[in-house]
């Protein structure tokens, strides 16, 4: 797989389940107070300067789109959507 431009392919970290005040179990995707997703960079495009393969990042949860390759779901985002590189 080769990514072009400023695109980045990431794989989301496994979702953790938390209990809210009323006892409901919520996954991170269902919580509205969390704006960013944590993910691992699988492949970065040839114009990406800040992140490299294997980096753990946080990116805006409203950005990107899903892409399925070999039964694995990845998310394609742009470099501008990355807010933190760990």
PyMOL Python script that loads the backbone (N, CA, C, O; Angstrom):
from pymol import cmd

cmd.read_pdbstr("""\
ATOM      1  N   UNK A   1       0.856  -1.165   0.000  1.00  0.00           N
ATOM      2  CA  UNK A   1       0.000   0.000   0.000  1.00  0.00           C
ATOM      3  C   UNK A   1       0.904   1.230   0.000  1.00  0.00           C
ATOM      4  O   UNK A   1       1.838   1.328   0.795  1.00  0.00           O
ATOM      5  N   UNK A   2       0.616   2.151  -0.889  1.00  0.00           N
ATOM      6  CA  UNK A   2       1.388   3.389  -0.970  1.00  0.00           C
ATOM      7  C   UNK A   2       0.419   4.559  -0.920  1.00  0.00           C
ATOM      8  O   UNK A   2      -0.512   4.645  -1.721  1.00  0.00           O
ATOM      9  N   UNK A   3       0.647   5.453   0.025  1.00  0.00           N
ATOM     10  CA  UNK A   3      -0.220   6.615   0.213  1.00  0.00           C
ATOM     11  C   UNK A   3       0.437   7.811  -0.469  1.00  0.00           C
ATOM     12  O   UNK A   3       1.656   7.971  -0.401  1.00  0.00           O
ATOM     13  N   UNK A   4      -0.352   8.641  -1.118  1.00  0.00           N
ATOM     14  CA  UNK A   4       0.189   9.796  -1.824  1.00  0.00           C
ATOM     15  C   UNK A   4      -0.255  11.098  -1.170  1.00  0.00           C
ATOM     16  O   UNK A   4      -1.246  11.145  -0.441  1.00  0.00           O
ATOM     17  N   UNK A   5       0.497  12.143  -1.450  1.00  0.00           N
ATOM     18  CA  UNK A   5       0.139  13.472  -0.971  1.00  0.00           C
ATOM     19  C   UNK A   5       0.251  13.616   0.532  1.00  0.00           C
ATOM     20  O   UNK A   5       1.141  13.038   1.156  1.00  0.00           O
ATOM     21  N   UNK A   6      -0.655  14.389   1.113  1.00  0.00           N
ATOM     22  CA  UNK A   6      -0.651  14.659   2.549  1.00  0.00           C
ATOM     23  C   UNK A   6      -1.622  13.749   3.306  1.00  0.00           C
ATOM     24  O   UNK A   6      -2.053  14.063   4.415  1.00  0.00           O
ATOM     25  N   UNK A   7      -1.956  12.620   2.686  1.00  0.00           N
ATOM     26  CA  UNK A   7      -2.861  11.656   3.319  1.00  0.00           C
ATOM     27  C   UNK A   7      -2.093  10.736   4.255  1.00  0.00           C
ATOM     28  O   UNK A   7      -0.912  10.454   4.053  1.00  0.00           O
ATOM     29  N   UNK A   8      -2.801  10.272   5.294  1.00  0.00           N
ATOM     30  CA  UNK A   8      -2.229   9.370   6.287  1.00  0.00           C
ATOM     31  C   UNK A   8      -3.242   8.262   6.533  1.00  0.00           C
ATOM     32  O   UNK A   8      -4.430   8.532   6.706  1.00  0.00           O
ATOM     33  N   UNK A   9      -2.784   7.027   6.548  1.00  0.00           N
ATOM     34  CA  UNK A   9      -3.654   5.906   6.891  1.00  0.00           C
ATOM     35  C   UNK A   9      -3.347   5.509   8.324  1.00  0.00           C
ATOM     36  O   UNK A   9      -2.198   5.242   8.675  1.00  0.00           O
ATOM     37  N   UNK A  10      -4.401   5.472   9.159  1.00  0.00           N
ATOM     38  CA  UNK A  10      -4.237   5.147  10.573  1.00  0.00           C
ATOM     39  C   UNK A  10      -5.153   3.992  10.953  1.00  0.00           C
ATOM     40  O   UNK A  10      -6.157   3.724  10.292  1.00  0.00           O
ATOM     41  N   UNK A  11      -4.783   3.322  12.024  1.00  0.00           N
ATOM     42  CA  UNK A  11      -5.624   2.280  12.607  1.00  0.00           C
ATOM     43  C   UNK A  11      -5.951   2.717  14.029  1.00  0.00           C
ATOM     44  O   UNK A  11      -5.054   3.010  14.820  1.00  0.00           O
ATOM     45  N   UNK A  12      -7.240   2.759  14.347  1.00  0.00           N
ATOM     46  CA  UNK A  12      -7.686   3.209  15.659  1.00  0.00           C
ATOM     47  C   UNK A  12      -7.226   2.267  16.755  1.00  0.00           C
ATOM     48  O   UNK A  12      -7.133   1.056  16.553  1.00  0.00           O
ATOM     49  N   UNK A  13      -6.937   2.841  17.928  1.00  0.00           N
ATOM     50  CA  UNK A  13      -6.666   2.032  19.108  1.00  0.00           C
ATOM     51  C   UNK A  13      -7.953   1.337  19.509  1.00  0.00           C
ATOM     52  O   UNK A  13      -9.041   1.804  19.172  1.00  0.00           O
ATOM     53  N   UNK A  14      -7.841   0.223  20.227  1.00  0.00           N
ATOM     54  CA  UNK A  14      -9.042  -0.478  20.663  1.00  0.00           C
ATOM     55  C   UNK A  14      -9.859   0.412  21.581  1.00  0.00           C
ATOM     56  O   UNK A  14      -9.322   1.148  22.408  1.00  0.00           O
ATOM     57  N   UNK A  15     -11.155   0.327  21.418  1.00  0.00           N
ATOM     58  CA  UNK A  15     -12.074   1.164  22.172  1.00  0.00           C
ATOM     59  C   UNK A  15     -12.197   0.665  23.606  1.00  0.00           C
ATOM     60  O   UNK A  15     -12.362  -0.531  23.844  1.00  0.00           O
ATOM     61  N   UNK A  16     -12.115   1.586  24.555  1.00  0.00           N
ATOM     62  CA  UNK A  16     -12.285   1.254  25.964  1.00  0.00           C
ATOM     63  C   UNK A  16     -13.719   1.569  26.370  1.00  0.00           C
ATOM     64  O   UNK A  16     -14.314   2.536  25.897  1.00  0.00           O
ATOM     65  N   UNK A  17     -14.257   0.747  27.243  1.00  0.00           N
ATOM     66  CA  UNK A  17     -15.619   0.928  27.707  1.00  0.00           C
ATOM     67  C   UNK A  17     -15.574   1.558  29.098  1.00  0.00           C
ATOM     68  O   UNK A  17     -14.826   1.109  29.967  1.00  0.00           O
ATOM     69  N   UNK A  18     -16.378   2.597  29.300  1.00  0.00           N
ATOM     70  CA  UNK A  18     -16.453   3.281  30.591  1.00  0.00           C
ATOM     71  C   UNK A  18     -17.896   3.343  31.040  1.00  0.00           C
ATOM     72  O   UNK A  18     -18.822   3.373  30.229  1.00  0.00           O
ATOM     73  N   UNK A  19     -18.067   3.362  32.354  1.00  0.00           N
ATOM     74  CA  UNK A  19     -19.405   3.455  32.922  1.00  0.00           C
ATOM     75  C   UNK A  19     -19.687   4.912  33.262  1.00  0.00           C
ATOM     76  O   UNK A  19     -18.862   5.584  33.881  1.00  0.00           O
ATOM     77  N   UNK A  20     -20.874   5.404  32.849  1.00  0.00           N
ATOM     78  CA  UNK A  20     -21.214   6.792  33.175  1.00  0.00           C
ATOM     79  C   UNK A  20     -21.917   6.856  34.537  1.00  0.00           C
ATOM     80  O   UNK A  20     -22.072   5.836  35.208  1.00  0.00           O
ATOM     81  N   UNK A  21     -22.329   8.031  34.930  1.00  0.00           N
ATOM     82  CA  UNK A  21     -22.917   8.254  36.254  1.00  0.00           C
ATOM     83  C   UNK A  21     -24.152   7.386  36.489  1.00  0.00           C
ATOM     84  O   UNK A  21     -24.353   6.889  37.597  1.00  0.00           O
ATOM     85  N   UNK A  22     -24.967   7.200  35.478  1.00  0.00           N
ATOM     86  CA  UNK A  22     -26.201   6.424  35.652  1.00  0.00           C
ATOM     87  C   UNK A  22     -25.982   4.920  35.489  1.00  0.00           C
ATOM     88  O   UNK A  22     -26.944   4.157  35.560  1.00  0.00           O
ATOM     89  N   UNK A  23     -24.752   4.479  35.273  1.00  0.00           N
ATOM     90  CA  UNK A  23     -24.455   3.055  35.179  1.00  0.00           C
ATOM     91  C   UNK A  23     -24.432   2.489  33.781  1.00  0.00           C
ATOM     92  O   UNK A  23     -24.195   1.293  33.611  1.00  0.00           O
ATOM     93  N   UNK A  24     -24.674   3.314  32.763  1.00  0.00           N
ATOM     94  CA  UNK A  24     -24.626   2.841  31.383  1.00  0.00           C
ATOM     95  C   UNK A  24     -23.178   2.650  30.949  1.00  0.00           C
ATOM     96  O   UNK A  24     -22.306   3.447  31.296  1.00  0.00           O
ATOM     97  N   UNK A  25     -22.932   1.601  30.197  1.00  0.00           N
ATOM     98  CA  UNK A  25     -21.600   1.363  29.652  1.00  0.00           C
ATOM     99  C   UNK A  25     -21.515   2.011  28.282  1.00  0.00           C
ATOM    100  O   UNK A  25     -22.317   1.721  27.395  1.00  0.00           O
ATOM    101  N   UNK A  26     -20.541   2.887  28.119  1.00  0.00           N
ATOM    102  CA  UNK A  26     -20.379   3.613  26.859  1.00  0.00           C
ATOM    103  C   UNK A  26     -18.976   3.389  26.310  1.00  0.00           C
ATOM    104  O   UNK A  26     -17.991   3.432  27.047  1.00  0.00           O
ATOM    105  N   UNK A  27     -18.903   3.151  25.006  1.00  0.00           N
ATOM    106  CA  UNK A  27     -17.617   3.111  24.338  1.00  0.00           C
ATOM    107  C   UNK A  27     -17.171   4.532  24.048  1.00  0.00           C
ATOM    108  O   UNK A  27     -17.981   5.459  24.060  1.00  0.00           O
ATOM    109  N   UNK A  28     -15.881   4.703  23.787  1.00  0.00           N
ATOM    110  CA  UNK A  28     -15.369   6.049  23.529  1.00  0.00           C
ATOM    111  C   UNK A  28     -16.044   6.698  22.332  1.00  0.00           C
ATOM    112  O   UNK A  28     -16.209   7.918  22.309  1.00  0.00           O
ATOM    113  N   UNK A  29     -16.445   5.903  21.324  1.00  0.00           N
ATOM    114  CA  UNK A  29     -17.089   6.464  20.141  1.00  0.00           C
ATOM    115  C   UNK A  29     -18.452   7.052  20.484  1.00  0.00           C
ATOM    116  O   UNK A  29     -18.941   7.929  19.772  1.00  0.00           O
ATOM    117  N   UNK A  30     -19.067   6.588  21.553  1.00  0.00           N
ATOM    118  CA  UNK A  30     -20.394   7.051  21.929  1.00  0.00           C
ATOM    119  C   UNK A  30     -20.353   8.252  22.865  1.00  0.00           C
ATOM    120  O   UNK A  30     -21.386   8.878  23.102  1.00  0.00           O
ATOM    121  N   UNK A  31     -19.206   8.580  23.391  1.00  0.00           N
ATOM    122  CA  UNK A  31     -19.082   9.702  24.305  1.00  0.00           C
ATOM    123  C   UNK A  31     -18.918  10.988  23.509  1.00  0.00           C
ATOM    124  O   UNK A  31     -18.033  11.091  22.660  1.00  0.00           O
ATOM    125  N   UNK A  32     -19.758  11.950  23.780  1.00  0.00           N
ATOM    126  CA  UNK A  32     -19.714  13.205  23.035  1.00  0.00           C
ATOM    127  C   UNK A  32     -18.664  14.174  23.555  1.00  0.00           C
ATOM    128  O   UNK A  32     -18.309  15.127  22.861  1.00  0.00           O
ATOM    129  N   UNK A  33     -18.154  13.943  24.780  1.00  0.00           N
ATOM    130  CA  UNK A  33     -17.184  14.866  25.358  1.00  0.00           C
ATOM    131  C   UNK A  33     -15.761  14.615  24.843  1.00  0.00           C
ATOM    132  O   UNK A  33     -14.870  15.428  25.089  1.00  0.00           O
ATOM    133  N   UNK A  34     -15.539  13.514  24.141  1.00  0.00           N
ATOM    134  CA  UNK A  34     -14.215  13.221  23.585  1.00  0.00           C
ATOM    135  C   UNK A  34     -14.197  13.639  22.127  1.00  0.00           C
ATOM    136  O   UNK A  34     -14.954  13.114  21.310  1.00  0.00           O
ATOM    137  N   UNK A  35     -13.339  14.576  21.812  1.00  0.00           N
ATOM    138  CA  UNK A  35     -13.305  15.098  20.444  1.00  0.00           C
ATOM    139  C   UNK A  35     -12.271  14.400  19.568  1.00  0.00           C
ATOM    140  O   UNK A  35     -12.394  14.412  18.343  1.00  0.00           O
ATOM    141  N   UNK A  36     -11.250  13.790  20.178  1.00  0.00           N
ATOM    142  CA  UNK A  36     -10.147  13.235  19.393  1.00  0.00           C
ATOM    143  C   UNK A  36     -10.047  11.720  19.546  1.00  0.00           C
ATOM    144  O   UNK A  36     -10.373  11.163  20.595  1.00  0.00           O
ATOM    145  N   UNK A  37      -9.595  11.072  18.488  1.00  0.00           N
ATOM    146  CA  UNK A  37      -9.340   9.629  18.490  1.00  0.00           C
ATOM    147  C   UNK A  37      -7.837   9.393  18.577  1.00  0.00           C
ATOM    148  O   UNK A  37      -7.037  10.168  18.052  1.00  0.00           O
ATOM    149  N   UNK A  38      -7.477   8.314  19.247  1.00  0.00           N
ATOM    150  CA  UNK A  38      -6.084   7.891  19.317  1.00  0.00           C
ATOM    151  C   UNK A  38      -5.881   6.792  18.280  1.00  0.00           C
ATOM    152  O   UNK A  38      -6.700   5.880  18.168  1.00  0.00           O
ATOM    153  N   UNK A  39      -4.796   6.877  17.527  1.00  0.00           N
ATOM    154  CA  UNK A  39      -4.555   5.907  16.457  1.00  0.00           C
ATOM    155  C   UNK A  39      -3.059   5.736  16.227  1.00  0.00           C
ATOM    156  O   UNK A  39      -2.239   6.541  16.669  1.00  0.00           O
ATOM    157  N   UNK A  40      -2.737   4.666  15.524  1.00  0.00           N
ATOM    158  CA  UNK A  40      -1.361   4.398  15.116  1.00  0.00           C
ATOM    159  C   UNK A  40      -1.248   4.621  13.619  1.00  0.00           C
ATOM    160  O   UNK A  40      -2.092   4.161  12.851  1.00  0.00           O
ATOM    161  N   UNK A  41      -0.209   5.324  13.207  1.00  0.00           N
ATOM    162  CA  UNK A  41       0.012   5.597  11.782  1.00  0.00           C
ATOM    163  C   UNK A  41       0.527   4.329  11.111  1.00  0.00           C
ATOM    164  O   UNK A  41       1.578   3.802  11.478  1.00  0.00           O
ATOM    165  N   UNK A  42      -0.216   3.849  10.133  1.00  0.00           N
ATOM    166  CA  UNK A  42       0.191   2.675   9.366  1.00  0.00           C
ATOM    167  C   UNK A  42       1.055   3.081   8.178  1.00  0.00           C
ATOM    168  O   UNK A  42       2.049   2.422   7.873  1.00  0.00           O
ATOM    169  N   UNK A  43       0.674   4.166   7.508  1.00  0.00           N
ATOM    170  CA  UNK A  43       1.402   4.626   6.322  1.00  0.00           C
ATOM    171  C   UNK A  43       1.136   6.116   6.139  1.00  0.00           C
ATOM    172  O   UNK A  43      -0.002   6.565   6.278  1.00  0.00           O
ATOM    173  N   UNK A  44       2.170   6.877   5.832  1.00  0.00           N
ATOM    174  CA  UNK A  44       1.992   8.309   5.586  1.00  0.00           C
ATOM    175  C   UNK A  44       2.387   8.623   4.150  1.00  0.00           C
ATOM    176  O   UNK A  44       3.242   7.962   3.561  1.00  0.00           O
ATOM    177  N   UNK A  45       1.748   9.644   3.608  1.00  0.00           N
ATOM    178  CA  UNK A  45       1.978  10.031   2.225  1.00  0.00           C
ATOM    179  C   UNK A  45       3.340  10.644   2.006  1.00  0.00           C
ATOM    180  O   UNK A  45       4.051  10.966   2.958  1.00  0.00           O
ATOM    181  N   UNK A  46       3.704  10.804   0.740  1.00  0.00           N
ATOM    182  CA  UNK A  46       5.029  11.308   0.387  1.00  0.00           C
ATOM    183  C   UNK A  46       5.229  12.789   0.685  1.00  0.00           C
ATOM    184  O   UNK A  46       6.367  13.259   0.673  1.00  0.00           O
ATOM    185  N   UNK A  47       4.163  13.540   0.952  1.00  0.00           N
ATOM    186  CA  UNK A  47       4.291  14.959   1.277  1.00  0.00           C
ATOM    187  C   UNK A  47       4.124  15.239   2.774  1.00  0.00           C
ATOM    188  O   UNK A  47       4.170  16.398   3.187  1.00  0.00           O
ATOM    189  N   UNK A  48       3.934  14.210   3.585  1.00  0.00           N
ATOM    190  CA  UNK A  48       3.737  14.384   5.029  1.00  0.00           C
ATOM    191  C   UNK A  48       5.090  14.608   5.689  1.00  0.00           C
ATOM    192  O   UNK A  48       6.021  13.826   5.499  1.00  0.00           O
ATOM    193  N   UNK A  49       5.191  15.688   6.470  1.00  0.00           N
ATOM    194  CA  UNK A  49       6.469  16.056   7.087  1.00  0.00           C
ATOM    195  C   UNK A  49       6.540  15.714   8.574  1.00  0.00           C
ATOM    196  O   UNK A  49       7.626  15.451   9.090  1.00  0.00           O
ATOM    197  N   UNK A  50       5.404  15.712   9.268  1.00  0.00           N
ATOM    198  CA  UNK A  50       5.412  15.664  10.732  1.00  0.00           C
ATOM    199  C   UNK A  50       5.353  14.249  11.301  1.00  0.00           C
ATOM    200  O   UNK A  50       6.045  13.960  12.278  1.00  0.00           O
ATOM    201  N   UNK A  51       4.560  13.373  10.730  1.00  0.00           N
ATOM    202  CA  UNK A  51       4.401  12.029  11.290  1.00  0.00           C
ATOM    203  C   UNK A  51       5.076  10.990  10.406  1.00  0.00           C
ATOM    204  O   UNK A  51       5.282  11.197   9.210  1.00  0.00           O
ATOM    205  N   UNK A  52       5.414   9.865  11.032  1.00  0.00           N
ATOM    206  CA  UNK A  52       6.015   8.765  10.277  1.00  0.00           C
ATOM    207  C   UNK A  52       5.333   7.465  10.681  1.00  0.00           C
ATOM    208  O   UNK A  52       4.600   7.428  11.670  1.00  0.00           O
ATOM    209  N   UNK A  53       5.564   6.426   9.943  1.00  0.00           N
ATOM    210  CA  UNK A  53       4.940   5.138  10.206  1.00  0.00           C
ATOM    211  C   UNK A  53       5.243   4.676  11.629  1.00  0.00           C
ATOM    212  O   UNK A  53       6.379   4.767  12.094  1.00  0.00           O
ATOM    213  N   UNK A  54       4.212   4.179  12.314  1.00  0.00           N
ATOM    214  CA  UNK A  54       4.375   3.690  13.682  1.00  0.00           C
ATOM    215  C   UNK A  54       4.103   4.716  14.761  1.00  0.00           C
ATOM    216  O   UNK A  54       3.968   4.347  15.928  1.00  0.00           O
ATOM    217  N   UNK A  55       4.017   6.001  14.414  1.00  0.00           N
ATOM    218  CA  UNK A  55       3.719   7.040  15.405  1.00  0.00           C
ATOM    219  C   UNK A  55       2.311   6.855  15.963  1.00  0.00           C
ATOM    220  O   UNK A  55       1.401   6.423  15.256  1.00  0.00           O
ATOM    221  N   UNK A  56       2.147   7.188  17.237  1.00  0.00           N
ATOM    222  CA  UNK A  56       0.828   7.212  17.856  1.00  0.00           C
ATOM    223  C   UNK A  56       0.375   8.664  17.849  1.00  0.00           C
ATOM    224  O   UNK A  56       1.102   9.551  18.296  1.00  0.00           O
ATOM    225  N   UNK A  57      -0.831   8.902  17.339  1.00  0.00           N
ATOM    226  CA  UNK A  57      -1.322  10.271  17.174  1.00  0.00           C
ATOM    227  C   UNK A  57      -2.727  10.414  17.738  1.00  0.00           C
ATOM    228  O   UNK A  57      -3.411   9.427  18.005  1.00  0.00           O
ATOM    229  N   UNK A  58      -3.133  11.642  17.910  1.00  0.00           N
ATOM    230  CA  UNK A  58      -4.530  11.997  18.163  1.00  0.00           C
ATOM    231  C   UNK A  58      -4.977  12.867  16.999  1.00  0.00           C
ATOM    232  O   UNK A  58      -4.252  13.758  16.557  1.00  0.00           O
ATOM    233  N   UNK A  59      -6.192  12.591  16.507  1.00  0.00           N
ATOM    234  CA  UNK A  59      -6.725  13.375  15.399  1.00  0.00           C
ATOM    235  C   UNK A  59      -8.199  13.645  15.630  1.00  0.00           C
ATOM    236  O   UNK A  59      -8.854  12.936  16.394  1.00  0.00           O
ATOM    237  N   UNK A  60      -8.724  14.672  14.969  1.00  0.00           N
ATOM    238  CA  UNK A  60     -10.119  15.076  15.100  1.00  0.00           C
ATOM    239  C   UNK A  60     -11.037  13.946  14.647  1.00  0.00           C
ATOM    240  O   UNK A  60     -10.894  13.438  13.535  1.00  0.00           O
ATOM    241  N   UNK A  61     -11.975  13.550  15.500  1.00  0.00           N
ATOM    242  CA  UNK A  61     -12.838  12.403  15.193  1.00  0.00           C
ATOM    243  C   UNK A  61     -13.789  12.646  14.025  1.00  0.00           C
ATOM    244  O   UNK A  61     -14.333  11.691  13.470  1.00  0.00           O
ATOM    245  N   UNK A  62     -13.996  13.897  13.646  1.00  0.00           N
ATOM    246  CA  UNK A  62     -14.899  14.209  12.540  1.00  0.00           C
ATOM    247  C   UNK A  62     -14.194  14.214  11.189  1.00  0.00           C
ATOM    248  O   UNK A  62     -14.828  14.472  10.165  1.00  0.00           O
ATOM    249  N   UNK A  63     -12.916  13.939  11.170  1.00  0.00           N
ATOM    250  CA  UNK A  63     -12.171  14.004   9.915  1.00  0.00           C
ATOM    251  C   UNK A  63     -11.970  12.603   9.331  1.00  0.00           C
ATOM    252  O   UNK A  63     -12.091  11.597  10.031  1.00  0.00           O
ATOM    253  N   UNK A  64     -11.671  12.566   8.069  1.00  0.00           N
ATOM    254  CA  UNK A  64     -11.307  11.334   7.402  1.00  0.00           C
ATOM    255  C   UNK A  64     -12.473  10.474   6.957  1.00  0.00           C
ATOM    256  O   UNK A  64     -13.639  10.844   7.100  1.00  0.00           O
ATOM    257  N   UNK A  65     -12.126   9.316   6.414  1.00  0.00           N
ATOM    258  CA  UNK A  65     -13.115   8.347   5.963  1.00  0.00           C
ATOM    259  C   UNK A  65     -12.542   6.946   6.155  1.00  0.00           C
ATOM    260  O   UNK A  65     -11.326   6.765   6.222  1.00  0.00           O
ATOM    261  N   UNK A  66     -13.429   5.959   6.243  1.00  0.00           N
ATOM    262  CA  UNK A  66     -13.023   4.573   6.451  1.00  0.00           C
ATOM    263  C   UNK A  66     -12.613   3.927   5.134  1.00  0.00           C
ATOM    264  O   UNK A  66     -13.145   4.241   4.069  1.00  0.00           O
ATOM    265  N   UNK A  67     -11.654   3.019   5.241  1.00  0.00           N
ATOM    266  CA  UNK A  67     -11.164   2.262   4.103  1.00  0.00           C
ATOM    267  C   UNK A  67     -10.894   0.841   4.584  1.00  0.00           C
ATOM    268  O   UNK A  67     -10.173   0.652   5.564  1.00  0.00           O
ATOM    269  N   UNK A  68     -11.454  -0.154   3.919  1.00  0.00           N
ATOM    270  CA  UNK A  68     -11.252  -1.539   4.332  1.00  0.00           C
ATOM    271  C   UNK A  68     -10.329  -2.251   3.349  1.00  0.00           C
ATOM    272  O   UNK A  68     -10.587  -2.296   2.146  1.00  0.00           O
ATOM    273  N   UNK A  69      -9.242  -2.808   3.895  1.00  0.00           N
ATOM    274  CA  UNK A  69      -8.273  -3.552   3.098  1.00  0.00           C
ATOM    275  C   UNK A  69      -7.998  -4.868   3.830  1.00  0.00           C
ATOM    276  O   UNK A  69      -7.604  -4.864   4.996  1.00  0.00           O
ATOM    277  N   UNK A  70      -8.208  -5.987   3.140  1.00  0.00           N
ATOM    278  CA  UNK A  70      -7.988  -7.312   3.733  1.00  0.00           C
ATOM    279  C   UNK A  70      -8.708  -7.486   5.067  1.00  0.00           C
ATOM    280  O   UNK A  70      -8.124  -7.977   6.034  1.00  0.00           O
ATOM    281  N   UNK A  71      -9.958  -7.089   5.117  1.00  0.00           N
ATOM    282  CA  UNK A  71     -10.814  -7.206   6.305  1.00  0.00           C
ATOM    283  C   UNK A  71     -10.343  -6.379   7.502  1.00  0.00           C
ATOM    284  O   UNK A  71     -10.789  -6.618   8.624  1.00  0.00           O
ATOM    285  N   UNK A  72      -9.466  -5.427   7.288  1.00  0.00           N
ATOM    286  CA  UNK A  72      -9.038  -4.501   8.345  1.00  0.00           C
ATOM    287  C   UNK A  72      -9.529  -3.121   7.954  1.00  0.00           C
ATOM    288  O   UNK A  72      -9.318  -2.671   6.828  1.00  0.00           O
ATOM    289  N   UNK A  73     -10.193  -2.444   8.900  1.00  0.00           N
ATOM    290  CA  UNK A  73     -10.709  -1.103   8.629  1.00  0.00           C
ATOM    291  C   UNK A  73      -9.695  -0.058   9.076  1.00  0.00           C
ATOM    292  O   UNK A  73      -9.297  -0.013  10.240  1.00  0.00           O
ATOM    293  N   UNK A  74      -9.291   0.768   8.140  1.00  0.00           N
ATOM    294  CA  UNK A  74      -8.366   1.870   8.395  1.00  0.00           C
ATOM    295  C   UNK A  74      -9.133   3.173   8.223  1.00  0.00           C
ATOM    296  O   UNK A  74     -10.233   3.193   7.670  1.00  0.00           O
ATOM    297  N   UNK A  75      -8.542   4.253   8.700  1.00  0.00           N
ATOM    298  CA  UNK A  75      -9.099   5.581   8.480  1.00  0.00           C
ATOM    299  C   UNK A  75      -8.061   6.398   7.728  1.00  0.00           C
ATOM    300  O   UNK A  75      -6.885   6.417   8.090  1.00  0.00           O
ATOM    301  N   UNK A  76      -8.509   7.070   6.678  1.00  0.00           N
ATOM    302  CA  UNK A  76      -7.631   7.947   5.906  1.00  0.00           C
ATOM    303  C   UNK A  76      -7.907   9.373   6.339  1.00  0.00           C
ATOM    304  O   UNK A  76      -9.030   9.863   6.223  1.00  0.00           O
ATOM    305  N   UNK A  77      -6.868  10.040   6.842  1.00  0.00           N
ATOM    306  CA  UNK A  77      -6.988  11.435   7.279  1.00  0.00           C
ATOM    307  C   UNK A  77      -5.926  12.256   6.558  1.00  0.00           C
ATOM    308  O   UNK A  77      -5.083  11.713   5.843  1.00  0.00           O
ATOM    309  N   UNK A  78      -5.979  13.561   6.754  1.00  0.00           N
ATOM    310  CA  UNK A  78      -4.952  14.428   6.190  1.00  0.00           C
ATOM    311  C   UNK A  78      -4.042  14.913   7.316  1.00  0.00           C
ATOM    312  O   UNK A  78      -4.415  14.895   8.489  1.00  0.00           O
ATOM    313  N   UNK A  79      -2.861  15.337   6.939  1.00  0.00           N
ATOM    314  CA  UNK A  79      -1.872  15.786   7.919  1.00  0.00           C
ATOM    315  C   UNK A  79      -2.419  16.915   8.788  1.00  0.00           C
ATOM    316  O   UNK A  79      -2.087  16.991   9.971  1.00  0.00           O
ATOM    317  N   UNK A  80      -3.236  17.779   8.236  1.00  0.00           N
ATOM    318  CA  UNK A  80      -3.772  18.928   8.974  1.00  0.00           C
ATOM    319  C   UNK A  80      -4.717  18.509  10.106  1.00  0.00           C
ATOM    320  O   UNK A  80      -4.981  19.300  11.012  1.00  0.00           O
ATOM    321  N   UNK A  81      -5.234  17.262  10.060  1.00  0.00           N
ATOM    322  CA  UNK A  81      -6.167  16.776  11.090  1.00  0.00           C
ATOM    323  C   UNK A  81      -5.447  16.239  12.329  1.00  0.00           C
ATOM    324  O   UNK A  81      -6.089  16.017  13.355  1.00  0.00           O
ATOM    325  N   UNK A  82      -4.154  16.027  12.261  1.00  0.00           N
ATOM    326  CA  UNK A  82      -3.387  15.530  13.396  1.00  0.00           C
ATOM    327  C   UNK A  82      -3.159  16.672  14.378  1.00  0.00           C
ATOM    328  O   UNK A  82      -2.697  17.748  13.999  1.00  0.00           O
ATOM    329  N   UNK A  83      -3.493  16.421  15.666  1.00  0.00           N
ATOM    330  CA  UNK A  83      -3.313  17.469  16.672  1.00  0.00           C
ATOM    331  C   UNK A  83      -2.168  17.165  17.637  1.00  0.00           C
ATOM    332  O   UNK A  83      -1.557  18.087  18.178  1.00  0.00           O
ATOM    333  N   UNK A  84      -1.869  15.870  17.859  1.00  0.00           N
ATOM    334  CA  UNK A  84      -0.799  15.488  18.774  1.00  0.00           C
ATOM    335  C   UNK A  84      -0.076  14.266  18.217  1.00  0.00           C
ATOM    336  O   UNK A  84      -0.707  13.333  17.722  1.00  0.00           O
ATOM    337  N   UNK A  85       1.249  14.281  18.300  1.00  0.00           N
ATOM    338  CA  UNK A  85       2.069  13.114  17.984  1.00  0.00           C
ATOM    339  C   UNK A  85       2.783  12.724  19.265  1.00  0.00           C
ATOM    340  O   UNK A  85       3.518  13.524  19.844  1.00  0.00           O
ATOM    341  N   UNK A  86       2.565  11.490  19.706  1.00  0.00           N
ATOM    342  CA  UNK A  86       3.203  11.039  20.953  1.00  0.00           C
ATOM    343  C   UNK A  86       4.562  10.453  20.677  1.00  0.00           C
ATOM    344  O   UNK A  86       5.248  10.022  21.604  1.00  0.00           O
TER     345      UNK A  86
END
""", "prot")
cmd.dss("prot")
cmd.show_as("cartoon", "prot")
cmd.util.cbc("prot")
cmd.orient("prot")
